[in-house]
Amino acid sequence: MKEGPCVWLIGSRQCGKSTVATALQQEKGRSFKLMINSDIHVPENGTLGTFLSSDSPVGLIVIMVDMRYKSSLENCKTVLKGISPYYSHGRSLILATHADKVDEYAFAKEDVEFFAELHEIPYLFYNLKDKIELNDLVQKILTIVELNEQHISRVSSSFRKLCEFDTVTKTYN
């Protein structure tokens, strides 16, 4: 059986990767591969190495930012610099966690919005401890993955490599 698309969760420690991964894994009837990475290093050429393959197309790269730590925003900037536009446009989003802890913010929400808009990718703010918010987030991630999978299945891998662009609309509320 062919594996479904990959969902790659990238972020520093304690930003909620395991919470999101657990919630995604609990979804029944979904076929996708989860990659969780605390290492923020992405090669300068933008390739994501063995993570990307024809067997496991990228469904979504979730760059997680903990609103309580300035270093988390810096890590996000580093990751965004290392991802080629082919993988960032339509296949990536910034997920700002601990959004409910406004009094603990180490930086402004506008900082996240600025970098997301600069790289033309969507951004979300969530409290992962709230089950309703977590479920809503999981449904959004799965919808994006499904849309990307439908788009990927219509385009051959050689054509994707040649063109290196994505036409999937990326407006999420």
Residue, then its C-alpha position, 0 to 999 in steps of 0.5 A: m500500500k502506498e503511503g500517504p503524504c507527509v505532514w512535517l512538524i518543525g519547531s523547538r522543544q515544548c512548542g506542542k509538536s507531540t500534542v499536534a502529532t498525537a491528535l493527528q494520529q488519532e484521526k481514523g481513516r486518514s493515511f499520511k506519514l508524520m515527521i516530527n523534527s526539533d532540529i531546525h536545520v534545513p540545508e541552504n539549497g532548500t532540499l529537505g533530503t530523504f523526507l521528500s520522495s515520490d512515495s511520500p509527497v509533502g502534504l504540509i510543513v507546519i513550522m511551529v512557533d511558541m509565543r512564549y520564547k523569542s528563540s522560537l521566532e528566530n528558529c522559524k525565520t531560519v526554517l523559512k529561509g531554508i525552504s524553497p518556494y516550491y515547498s513553502h507556497g501552499r504546502s507550509l504554514i506557521l502555527a503559533t502556539h500558546a496563543d492564550k498566554v498573552d501575558e507571557y508573549a515574548f514577541a508580538k503577534e504582528d511579528v509572526e504575521f509579518f514573517a508569514e506574509l513576507h513568505e506568503i504562507p498562512y499563519l494560525f494562532y492556537n491554544l493546544k491545551d483547549k480540546i476544541e481548538l486542537n480539534d479545529l486545528v487538526q481538521k484544518i491541517l487535514t483539509i490542507v493535506e487533502l487539497n495538496e494531495q489532490h493537487i499533487s496526484r494530478v501532476s507528475s513528479s518530473f513536471r513538479k521538479l521542472c516547474e517548481f510551483d504550486t497553484v493551490t489557493k492558500t487562504y485559511n481562516 
